Amino acid sequence: MTTNLEDQLLVLRQEGETAIASADTLERLEELRINYLGKKGQLGALLRSMGQMSAEERPKIGAIANTVKEAIQNSLDQQRAALESAQIQAQLETETLDVTMPGIYRPQGRIHPLNGIVDQALDIFVGMGYTVAQGSEMETDYYNFEALNTPQDHPARDMQDTFYLPDGNLLRTHTSSVQIRYMEKEEPPIKIVAPGRVYRRDDVDATHSAVFHQIELLAVDQGLTFTDLKGTVKIFLQAMFGDLPIRFRASYFPFTEPSAEVDLQWKGRWLEVMGCGMVDPNVLKSVGYDPEIYSGFAAGFGVERFAMVLHQIDDIRRLYNSDLRFLKQF
């Protein structure tokens, strides 16, 4: 019986090594491992018959069985390593990047000149401690006009100057409405800058558009004066345009008193670049601020105006035409 079992073990080894050597996938190799060395495999089935042997025969057969098991396991390990290596090599060949091939060119986008001006201006104001505030482009008459001390007979409220909607609302004519909404929610001191798109019924030409962009700033605190306003405006304009002469001219806005236009000497001539003034006490009262305690200043400018000056653009319509030949210059 010993000789018979010994022969079966040697035949199992030979068959196993031959089958393993011919396995061409890792899945097939795992099937062979289970078939030969698994709990219900062929080697285990042969060893279970050792119970019928004498005590003298068992050590000899056990040693042979261990040799067979090690041989089959070694064959499995070697074939697995070979298959894994081949698999990696095949993957490398299919995923190889030919660095000599010409690349696929995708043109990079550019920052639109209007976005560039907005980003630059906001960086300056944030650096001075201002918070960016934004609001809806559709507004009510109250927030766009009434709360800003603009009377019913003011020209800005004329149907020919403002886009009114069927429900009685309107498209905001300035971002000052953001200031009112912000003040209603927050207590002073406040320092905000409000960028955004605004609408006015202007005839479109080289310097006018029915849709354009504004940036307005507002500061409210105890003891603010026109000197604080002038200093803020001067720092901002010099950061945008350089160290150039600046002048303030008396003007009128319904929501500021006193009010001023700001001019900048650019390339030998004076350019009007923004409006400003001290917040009218009536505006402070409309949001619940006591004008006997608090004062404030506000200023605003058109983004398109700054872009046209800084980039020497001759027609405002170029900013909206989406002409890549134009936009690629920025």
KEKE-3310 file (N, C-alpha, C; in steps of 0.2 Angstrom, whole numbers, plus 5000, padded with zeros to 4 digits):
npx = (5004:5010:5019:5010:5003:5014:5018:5006:5007:5019:5015:5005:5012:5019:5009:5003:5014:5015:5002:5002:5012:5007:4997:4989:4983:4980:4968:4966:4977:4974:4963:4969:4978:4968:4963:4974:4980:4970:4958:4949:4956:4967:4979:4976:4966:4973:4981:4972:4970:4981:4978:4975:4987:5002:5011:5024:5025:5019:5028:5037:5029:5023:5034:5037:5025:5025:5036:5030:5020:5027:5034:5024:5018:5029:5030:5018:5020:5031:5025:5014:5022:5028:5016:5011:5021:5021:5008:5009:5019:5012:5002:5009:5014:5002:4998:5008:5016:5019:5031:5036:5026:5017:5009:4992:4985:4977:4970:4973:4962:4958:4958:4944:4944:4935:4932:4945:4947:4938:4942:4955:4951:4943:4953:4961:4952:4948:4960:4961:4952:4939:4923:4916:4901:4886:4871:4854:4850:4837:4826:4817:4807:4808:4821:4829:4827:4819:4823:4836:4835:4829:4818:4801:4800:4812:4823:4829:4820:4811:4802:4809:4822:4824:4823:4808:4798:4784:4778:4780:4792:4810:4825:4840:4847:4859:4872:4870:4858:4862:4869:4859:4852:4862:4865:4853:4853:4865:4874:4883:4901:4903:4911:4910:4911:4903:4901:4894:4882:4873:4858:4852:4842:4850:4855:4864:4881:4898:4902:4892:4881:4867:4868:4879:4893:4896:4905:4904:4907:4905:4906:4903:4903:4907:4911:4917:4923:4924:4937:4942:4935:4941:4955:4953:4948:4959:4970:4965:4963:4976:4982:4977:4979:4992:5004:4996:4990:4975:4959:4945:4928:4914:4898:4882:4872:4858:4859:4870:4878:4889:4893:4904:4913:4926:4941:4954:4971:4975:4987:4989:4977:4962:4951:4935:4932:4925:4911:4907:4904:4897:4887:4870:4860:4846:4847:4854:4844:4834:4838:4838:4849:4856:4859:4865:4874:4881:4891:4894:4903:4902:4906:4908:4910:4911:4915:4917:4922:4934:4941:4941:4949:4962:4966:4965:4954:4943:4930:4916:4908:4916:4919:4909:4907:4912:4923:4936:4948:4950:4949:4960:4970:4972)
npy = (4994:5006:5008:5010:5022:5030:5031:5037:5049:5054:5054:5064:5075:5077:5078:5090:5100:5100:5104:5117:5124:5126:5135:5150:5161:5171:5168:5154:5149:5150:5141:5129:5129:5127:5115:5106:5109:5113:5112:5102:5097:5087:5082:5082:5073:5061:5060:5058:5044:5039:5036:5022:5016:5009:5013:5014:5016:5029:5041:5040:5041:5054:5062:5062:5067:5080:5085:5084:5093:5105:5106:5108:5120:5129:5128:5135:5147:5152:5152:5161:5173:5175:5176:5188:5197:5197:5202:5215:5220:5220:5229:5240:5242:5244:5256:5265:5281:5290:5301:5308:5311:5325:5337:5340:5354:5366:5381:5393:5401:5419:5432:5442:5459:5467:5459:5459:5472:5473:5463:5469:5481:5477:5470:5480:5487:5478:5476:5488:5485:5483:5475:5464:5465:5459:5460:5458:5459:5463:5475:5484:5499:5506:5502:5505:5519:5527:5524:5529:5543:5548:5558:5557:5565:5565:5565:5552:5543:5542:5535:5534:5532:5522:5504:5497:5484:5473:5469:5480:5481:5484:5485:5487:5503:5506:5500:5505:5501:5489:5494:5499:5488:5481:5489:5489:5476:5476:5483:5499:5500:5500:5494:5493:5486:5486:5477:5475:5472:5484:5493:5504:5515:5519:5526:5516:5518:5523:5526:5523:5512:5501:5491:5489:5490:5493:5499:5502:5510:5510:5518:5518:5526:5532:5549:5550:5560:5571:5572:5559:5552:5558:5554:5540:5539:5544:5535:5524:5527:5530:5518:5511:5519:5525:5537:5551:5567:5572:5579:5586:5590:5601:5594:5586:5573:5564:5556:5559:5572:5584:5583:5576:5576:5567:5570:5564:5567:5563:5557:5571:5577:5582:5569:5564:5552:5546:5547:5554:5557:5563:5553:5556:5562:5558:5546:5538:5539:5531:5518:5516:5521:5533:5549:5559:5553:5544:5545:5545:5540:5538:5531:5529:5521:5518:5502:5499:5512:5513:5503:5506:5518:5513:5503:5509:5508:5511:5510:5506:5495:5485:5478:5469:5461:5449:5446:5436:5440:5453:5451:5442:5451:5454)
npz = (5000:5004:4993:4983:4986:4987:4973:4968:4974:4968:4954:4955:4958:4946:4937:4942:4941:4927:4923:4930:4924:4911:4913:4908:4913:4928:4935:4930:4936:4950:4951:4949:4960:4970:4966:4968:4981:4989:5003:4999:4989:4978:4984:4998:4998:4995:5006:5016:5016:5023:5036:5036:5037:5044:5059:5056:5042:5040:5043:5032:5020:5024:5023:5009:5004:5009:5002:4989:4990:4993:4980:4971:4976:4974:4961:4958:4963:4955:4943:4945:4947:4935:4927:4932:4930:4916:4914:4919:4910:4898:4900:4902:4889:4882:4887:4885:4883:4869:4868:4858:4849:4843:4853:4859:4856:4867:4868:4880:4892:4894:4906:4906:4901:4909:4920:4925:4929:4940:4948:4952:4958:4969:4976:4981:4989:4998:5004:5011:5021:5018:5016:5004:4996:4989:4979:4973:4955:4951:4958:4970:4969:4981:4987:4977:4974:4983:4997:4995:4995:4984:4976:4970:4959:4953:4939:4936:4939:4929:4916:4904:4908:4916:4917:4919:4927:4923:4935:4944:4949:4946:4935:4943:4944:4949:4960:4973:4980:4986:4997:5005:5009:5015:5026:5033:5039:5046:5060:5063:5066:5048:5033:5016:5000:4984:4970:4953:4940:4931:4925:4913:4903:4891:4876:4865:4861:4857:4869:4878:4886:4888:4898:4910:4922:4939:4953:4970:4985:5003:5019:5036:5051:5068:5067:5055:5041:5027:5024:5027:5016:5005:5007:5006:4993:4986:4988:4983:4969:4965:4967:4956:4945:4946:4953:4951:4947:4956:4958:4966:4962:4966:4966:4963:4971:4975:4986:4993:5003:5007:4990:4977:4961:4955:4947:4936:4931:4916:4905:4901:4901:4910:4917:4921:4933:4944:4956:4972:4990:5006:5015:5014:5028:5028:5021:5031:5041:5035:5036:5049:5056:5067:5063:5070:5078:5069:5054:5037:5021:5003:4987:4970:4954:4936:4929:4916:4911:4918:4912:4899:4899:4905:4897:4885:4876:4862:4860:4869:4866:4861:4872:4874:4863:4862:4854:4850:4844:4849:4863:4866:4868:4881)
capx = (5000:5015:5022:5005:5002:5020:5017:5001:5010:5024:5011:5001:5017:5021:5003:5002:5019:5014:4996:5003:5017:5003:4992:4990:4980:4980:4962:4967:4982:4970:4959:4974:4980:4963:4962:4979:4982:4964:4955:4946:4960:4969:4984:4972:4962:4978:4984:4967:4971:4986:4975:4975:4994:5005:5015:5031:5024:5017:5033:5040:5024:5022:5040:5035:5019:5028:5040:5026:5016:5032:5035:5018:5018:5035:5028:5012:5023:5035:5020:5011:5026:5028:5010:5010:5026:5018:5002:5012:5022:5006:4998:5014:5014:4996:4998:5014:5015:5024:5033:5039:5021:5015:5004:4986:4985:4971:4971:4971:4958:4961:4953:4940:4946:4930:4933:4952:4947:4934:4947:4960:4948:4941:4959:4963:4947:4949:4967:4959:4948:4932:4920:4913:4894:4882:4863:4850:4849:4830:4825:4810:4807:4810:4828:4833:4826:4816:4828:4842:4833:4828:4811:4797:4800:4819:4824:4831:4814:4807:4801:4813:4828:4825:4819:4803:4796:4777:4776:4782:4799:4814:4832:4843:4851:4866:4873:4868:4853:4865:4871:4853:4850:4867:4864:4847:4855:4871:4875:4889:4904:4903:4915:4908:4912:4898:4902:4889:4879:4867:4854:4849:4840:4854:4856:4871:4886:4904:4904:4886:4878:4861:4870:4886:4895:4898:4908:4902:4910:4902:4909:4899:4906:4907:4917:4920:4923:4926:4944:4942:4933:4947:4960:4952:4948:4966:4974:4962:4965:4984:4984:4974:4982:4998:5004:4994:4986:4968:4955:4938:4924:4908:4893:4875:4869:4852:4860:4876:4878:4891:4894:4909:4915:4933:4945:4961:4975:4978:4990:4989:4970:4958:4946:4931:4932:4920:4908:4907:4901:4896:4880:4865:4857:4840:4848:4855:4838:4830:4840:4838:4855:4856:4864:4868:4879:4885:4892:4897:4904:4901:4909:4906:4913:4909:4920:4919:4925:4941:4944:4943:4955:4968:4967:4965:4949:4940:4923:4913:4905:4921:4919:4903:4906:4915:4928:4943:4954:4951:4950:4966:4975:4972)
capy = (5000:5011:5009:5012:5028:5034:5032:5041:5056:5056:5056:5070:5080:5077:5081:5096:5104:5101:5109:5124:5127:5128:5140:5156:5167:5170:5164:5147:5146:5149:5135:5123:5128:5124:5108:5102:5110:5116:5108:5096:5095:5080:5080:5081:5066:5055:5060:5055:5037:5038:5033:5015:5014:5007:5019:5014:5018:5035:5046:5040:5044:5061:5066:5062:5072:5087:5086:5085:5100:5111:5107:5111:5127:5132:5129:5140:5154:5154:5154:5167:5179:5175:5179:5195:5201:5198:5207:5222:5222:5221:5235:5246:5243:5247:5263:5269:5287:5292:5308:5311:5313:5332:5337:5342:5361:5369:5388:5395:5407:5425:5436:5448:5466:5470:5455:5461:5479:5472:5460:5473:5486:5473:5468:5486:5489:5472:5477:5493:5483:5483:5468:5463:5464:5459:5459:5456:5464:5466:5478:5487:5506:5508:5501:5508:5526:5530:5524:5533:5550:5551:5560:5555:5569:5565:5562:5545:5538:5543:5529:5534:5532:5515:5498:5495:5477:5473:5468:5486:5481:5487:5483:5492:5508:5507:5495:5508:5497:5484:5497:5500:5481:5479:5493:5487:5470:5476:5489:5502:5503:5495:5496:5488:5488:5482:5477:5472:5474:5488:5494:5511:5515:5524:5524:5513:5521:5521:5527:5522:5505:5500:5487:5491:5487:5498:5497:5507:5508:5514:5517:5522:5525:5539:5554:5550:5566:5572:5571:5552:5551:5560:5550:5534:5539:5545:5529:5519:5529:5530:5511:5509:5523:5528:5543:5556:5573:5571:5584:5585:5596:5600:5591:5584:5567:5564:5552:5561:5579:5587:5578:5579:5572:5566:5570:5562:5570:5557:5559:5578:5581:5579:5564:5562:5545:5543:5552:5553:5562:5561:5550:5561:5560:5555:5539:5535:5538:5526:5511:5516:5524:5540:5554:5563:5549:5541:5549:5540:5542:5533:5533:5524:5522:5513:5498:5500:5518:5512:5498:5510:5522:5509:5499:5513:5506:5517:5509:5502:5489:5480:5474:5465:5458:5442:5445:5433:5444:5458:5448:5439:5456:5455)
capz = (5000:5004:4987:4979:4988:4985:4966:4967:4975:4963:4948:4957:4957:4939:4933:4944:4938:4920:4922:4932:4919:4905:4915:4905:4917:4935:4937:4929:4941:4956:4950:4950:4967:4974:4964:4971:4988:4993:5008:4996:4984:4977:4989:5004:4997:4996:5013:5021:5017:5028:5042:5036:5037:5050:5062:5053:5035:5040:5042:5025:5016:5026:5020:5002:5003:5010:4996:4983:4992:4991:4973:4968:4979:4971:4954:4958:4965:4949:4937:4947:4946:4927:4924:4934:4926:4909:4914:4919:4903:4893:4902:4900:4881:4879:4890:4884:4880:4864:4870:4852:4846:4844:4858:4857:4859:4869:4870:4887:4892:4897:4910:4903:4904:4914:4926:4928:4933:4946:4953:4954:4962:4975:4980:4984:4994:5003:5008:5016:5026:5016:5014:4997:4997:4983:4979:4967:4950:4951:4964:4971:4969:4988:4988:4971:4974:4989:5003:4993:4996:4977:4976:4964:4952:4950:4932:4936:4940:4923:4912:4899:4910:4920:4915:4924:4925:4924:4942:4947:4951:4940:4935:4947:4940:4952:4966:4979:4983:4990:5003:5009:5011:5020:5032:5037:5042:5050:5064:5061:5059:5042:5027:5011:4992:4981:4963:4950:4934:4932:4919:4912:4896:4887:4869:4864:4856:4858:4876:4882:4885:4892:4903:4912:4928:4944:4960:4974:4992:5008:5025:5041:5058:5071:5066:5048:5038:5020:5023:5026:5010:5000:5008:5003:4985:4983:4989:4978:4962:4964:4966:4950:4939:4948:4957:4946:4951:4957:4960:4968:4960:4969:4962:4967:4971:4980:4992:4997:5004:5001:4984:4972:4956:4955:4941:4936:4926:4913:4898:4900:4902:4916:4916:4926:4934:4949:4960:4979:4994:5012:5015:5017:5034:5027:5020:5037:5045:5032:5038:5057:5059:5070:5059:5075:5080:5064:5048:5032:5015:4998:4981:4965:4947:4931:4928:4909:4911:4920:4907:4892:4900:4907:4891:4879:4871:4859:4859:4874:4863:4860:4878:4875:4857:4862:4848:4852:4842:4854:4870:4867:4870:4888)
cpx = (5004:5017:5017:5004:5008:5020:5012:5003:5015:5020:5007:5006:5018:5015:5002:5007:5017:5008:4998:5007:5013:4998:4993:4987:4980:4974:4963:4972:4978:4966:4963:4976:4974:4962:4967:4980:4976:4962:4952:4950:4963:4974:4981:4969:4967:4980:4979:4967:4977:4984:4975:4982:4997:5009:5022:5031:5023:5023:5036:5035:5023:5028:5039:5030:5021:5032:5036:5022:5021:5034:5030:5017:5023:5033:5022:5015:5027:5030:5016:5015:5027:5022:5009:5015:5023:5012:5004:5015:5017:5003:5003:5014:5008:4995:5004:5013:5021:5026:5035:5033:5019:5009:4997:4985:4978:4972:4969:4967:4961:4955:4950:4943:4941:4931:4940:4951:4943:4939:4952:4957:4946:4948:4961:4959:4948:4955:4966:4954:4940:4929:4916:4905:4890:4875:4860:4850:4842:4829:4818:4812:4810:4818:4832:4833:4824:4821:4834:4840:4832:4821:4808:4798:4808:4819:4825:4825:4809:4807:4806:4821:4830:4821:4815:4800:4788:4775:4777:4789:4803:4821:4836:4847:4858:4866:4872:4863:4856:4867:4865:4852:4855:4866:4858:4848:4860:4871:4882:4894:4903:4907:4913:4910:4907:4899:4896:4886:4873:4864:4852:4847:4844:4854:4863:4875:4893:4906:4898:4884:4872:4863:4877:4887:4898:4901:4907:4905:4906:4905:4904:4902:4905:4913:4920:4918:4925:4933:4945:4941:4939:4953:4959:4952:4955:4970:4971:4964:4972:4986:4982:4978:4989:4998:5003:4990:4978:4965:4948:4934:4917:4902:4886:4874:4864:4854:4866:4875:4884:4893:4900:4910:4923:4936:4952:4965:4978:4980:4988:4982:4966:4952:4942:4930:4927:4917:4908:4904:4899:4888:4875:4861:4850:4841:4850:4849:4834:4832:4840:4844:4854:4861:4867:4874:4884:4886:4895:4899:4903:4904:4908:4909:4911:4915:4922:4923:4933:4944:4946:4949:4962:4970:4967:4960:4945:4933:4920:4910:4909:4921:4914:4903:4909:4920:4935:4949:4955:4952:4957:4972:4976:4974)
cpy = (5006:5013:5012:5020:5033:5036:5037:5049:5059:5058:5062:5076:5082:5081:5088:5101:5105:5106:5116:5127:5129:5133:5146:5162:5165:5167:5157:5145:5146:5143:5129:5123:5125:5117:5103:5103:5113:5110:5101:5094:5088:5078:5078:5074:5061:5055:5057:5048:5035:5035:5025:5012:5013:5013:5019:5017:5026:5041:5046:5044:5052:5065:5067:5067:5079:5089:5088:5092:5106:5112:5110:5118:5131:5133:5135:5147:5156:5156:5160:5173:5180:5178:5186:5199:5202:5202:5214:5224:5224:5227:5241:5247:5246:5255:5267:5276:5289:5299:5311:5313:5321:5332:5340:5349:5363:5376:5390:5401:5413:5428:5442:5454:5469:5466:5457:5467:5477:5468:5464:5478:5483:5471:5474:5488:5484:5474:5483:5491:5482:5476:5469:5461:5464:5458:5458:5461:5467:5469:5481:5495:5509:5508:5504:5516:5529:5530:5528:5541:5553:5552:5557:5559:5569:5562:5555:5540:5539:5536:5528:5533:5525:5510:5495:5488:5477:5472:5475:5486:5484:5484:5488:5496:5509:5502:5499:5504:5492:5487:5498:5493:5479:5483:5491:5480:5471:5483:5492:5500:5498:5499:5491:5491:5483:5483:5474:5475:5478:5490:5501:5511:5520:5521:5522:5516:5519:5522:5526:5515:5505:5495:5488:5488:5493:5495:5503:5505:5513:5512:5521:5520:5532:5543:5554:5557:5566:5570:5563:5550:5552:5556:5543:5534:5540:5539:5524:5521:5529:5523:5508:5512:5525:5534:5549:5561:5571:5577:5583:5591:5595:5598:5589:5577:5567:5561:5554:5569:5581:5581:5581:5574:5572:5565:5567:5565:5564:5559:5566:5581:5578:5575:5564:5555:5542:5549:5550:5558:5559:5558:5555:5558:5557:5548:5535:5534:5532:5519:5511:5518:5531:5544:5558:5559:5546:5546:5543:5543:5536:5536:5527:5526:5516:5509:5499:5506:5517:5508:5502:5515:5518:5505:5502:5510:5511:5516:5504:5495:5484:5475:5469:5460:5451:5441:5442:5437:5450:5456:5445:5444:5457:5449)
cpz = (5000:4997:4982:4980:4986:4978:4964:4968:4970:4956:4949:4956:4950:4935:4935:4941:4931:4919:4924:4927:4913:4907:4912:4908:4924:4938:4936:4935:4948:4956:4952:4957:4971:4973:4967:4978:4992:4998:5005:4990:4983:4982:4995:5004:4998:5003:5018:5021:5021:5034:5042:5036:5044:5053:5059:5046:5035:5039:5035:5020:5017:5023:5013:5000:5004:5004:4990:4984:4990:4984:4970:4970:4975:4964:4953:4959:4958:4944:4938:4945:4939:4924:4926:4931:4919:4908:4914:4913:4898:4894:4900:4892:4879:4882:4889:4880:4875:4865:4863:4848:4847:4849:4855:4860:4861:4871:4877:4887:4895:4901:4906:4906:4910:4921:4929:4932:4940:4951:4956:4959:4969:4979:4984:4990:5000:5007:5012:5021:5024:5015:5008:4999:4990:4984:4973:4961:4949:4958:4964:4970:4975:4988:4983:4972:4981:4995:5001:4992:4989:4977:4970:4958:4950:4943:4932:4937:4934:4919:4907:4901:4914:4917:4920:4922:4926:4931:4947:4950:4945:4940:4938:4942:4943:4958:4973:4983:4988:4997:5008:5013:5017:5027:5036:5041:5047:5054:5062:5067:5054:5037:5021:5004:4989:4973:4960:4944:4935:4925:4919:4904:4892:4880:4868:4859:4859:4866:4881:4881:4890:4898:4904:4919:4933:4950:4964:4981:4997:5015:5030:5048:5062:5069:5059:5045:5030:5019:5023:5019:5005:5001:5005:4995:4982:4983:4983:4970:4960:4963:4959:4944:4940:4951:4952:4950:4951:4960:4961:4966:4963:4964:4966:4965:4976:4986:4996:4997:5009:4996:4980:4967:4956:4948:4942:4930:4922:4906:4896:4900:4908:4914:4922:4927:4939:4952:4967:4983:5001:5012:5018:5023:5033:5025:5026:5041:5042:5034:5046:5060:5062:5067:5064:5079:5075:5058:5043:5025:5010:4992:4976:4958:4942:4929:4920:4908:4912:4915:4901:4893:4901:4901:4884:4873:4869:4859:4865:4872:4862:4866:4879:4868:4857:4856:4851:4850:4847:4861:4871:4869:4877:4892)
residu = (MET:THR:THR:ASN:LEU:GLU:ASP:GLN:LEU:LEU:VAL:LEU:ARG:GLN:GLU:GLY:GLU:THR:ALA:ILE:ALA:SER:ALA:ASP:THR:LEU:GLU:ARG:LEU:GLU:GLU:LEU:ARG:ILE:ASN:TYR:LEU:GLY:LYS:LYS:GLY:GLN:LEU:GLY:ALA:LEU:LEU:ARG:SER:MET:GLY:GLN:MET:SER:ALA:GLU:GLU:ARG:PRO:LYS:ILE:GLY:ALA:ILE:ALA:ASN:THR:VAL:LYS:GLU:ALA:ILE:GLN:ASN:SER:LEU:ASP:GLN:GLN:ARG:ALA:ALA:LEU:GLU:SER:ALA:GLN:ILE:GLN:ALA:GLN:LEU:GLU:THR:GLU:THR:LEU:ASP:VAL:THR:MET:PRO:GLY:ILE:TYR:ARG:PRO:GLN:GLY:ARG:ILE:HIS:PRO:LEU:ASN:GLY:ILE:VAL:ASP:GLN:ALA:LEU:ASP:ILE:PHE:VAL:GLY:MET:GLY:TYR:THR:VAL:ALA:GLN:GLY:SER:GLU:MET:GLU:THR:ASP:TYR:TYR:ASN:PHE:GLU:ALA:LEU:ASN:THR:PRO:GLN:ASP:HIS:PRO:ALA:ARG:ASP:MET:GLN:ASP:THR:PHE:TYR:LEU:PRO:ASP:GLY:ASN:LEU:LEU:ARG:THR:HIS:THR:SER:SER:VAL:GLN:ILE:ARG:TYR:MET:GLU:LYS:GLU:GLU:PRO:PRO:ILE:LYS:ILE:VAL:ALA:PRO:GLY:ARG:VAL:TYR:ARG:ARG:ASP:ASP:VAL:ASP:ALA:THR:HIS:SER:ALA:VAL:PHE:HIS:GLN:ILE:GLU:LEU:LEU:ALA:VAL:ASP:GLN:GLY:LEU:THR:PHE:THR:ASP:LEU:LYS:GLY:THR:VAL:LYS:ILE:PHE:LEU:GLN:ALA:MET:PHE:GLY:ASP:LEU:PRO:ILE:ARG:PHE:ARG:ALA:SER:TYR:PHE:PRO:PHE:THR:GLU:PRO:SER:ALA:GLU:VAL:ASP:LEU:GLN:TRP:LYS:GLY:ARG:TRP:LEU:GLU:VAL:MET:GLY:CYS:GLY:MET:VAL:ASP:PRO:ASN:VAL:LEU:LYS:SER:VAL:GLY:TYR:ASP:PRO:GLU:ILE:TYR:SER:GLY:PHE:ALA:ALA:GLY:PHE:GLY:VAL:GLU:ARG:PHE:ALA:MET:VAL:LEU:HIS:GLN:ILE:ASP:ASP:ILE:ARG:ARG:LEU:TYR:ASN:SER:ASP:LEU:ARG:PHE:LEU:LYS:GLN:PHE)
# end
